[in-house]
């Protein structure tokens, strides 16, 4: 069995206990106290009982402490799964989104997540689920929009000109409307219905 790893010599038990009192991380304070007992001449088994861990974990604490000091006893955030897309692929994806789809090539007039996933596969042979692709796009600053699709050849200036030059819609109160003509017709019918019977049979309202 190999010998125990020695602690670094620029610390001592008193300093580690002081750091433990000042620590805001409970796990770090517990580990500092365990290592302080070793500095004071205690055994690794005593340090393991004080920290409620095994001897192997105490050894890991010693290695981390020797390498990084007290900060090495703080649990770091797990890195998580690496991204499926690299920087080059993200840049190409951003350009494709800004450019928009080509209908006769891509078969769509606006991008959906499934379409972008298919584009990534055809361009880079990278398979990305819609959920993962949605997270990637949000991290790139894009947001999902549920807008009405626009024809790829539509010109915004022509649409605005058409709106300005279009005749106004008739309102129900304007003269000459269907409602006015109907009222006039009903009035005519009422006046005709009061005529003698001999004159009414040849007129239809």
HELIX and SHEET records of a PDB file:
HELIX    1   1 UNK A   13  UNK A   22  1                                  10    
HELIX    2   2 UNK A   26  UNK A   39  1                                  14    
HELIX    3   3 UNK A   44  UNK A   51  1                                   8    
HELIX    4   4 UNK A   55  UNK A   68  1                                  14    
HELIX    5   5 UNK A   69  UNK A   73  5                                   5    
HELIX    6   6 UNK A   87  UNK A   99  1                                  13    
HELIX    7   7 UNK A  103  UNK A  106  1                                   4    
HELIX    8   8 UNK A  113  UNK A  124  1                                  12    
HELIX    9   9 UNK A  130  UNK A  139  1                                  10    
HELIX   10  10 UNK A  156  UNK A  165  1                                  10    
HELIX   11  11 UNK A  178  UNK A  193  1                                  16    
HELIX   12  12 UNK A  197  UNK A  200  1                                   4    
END                                                                             
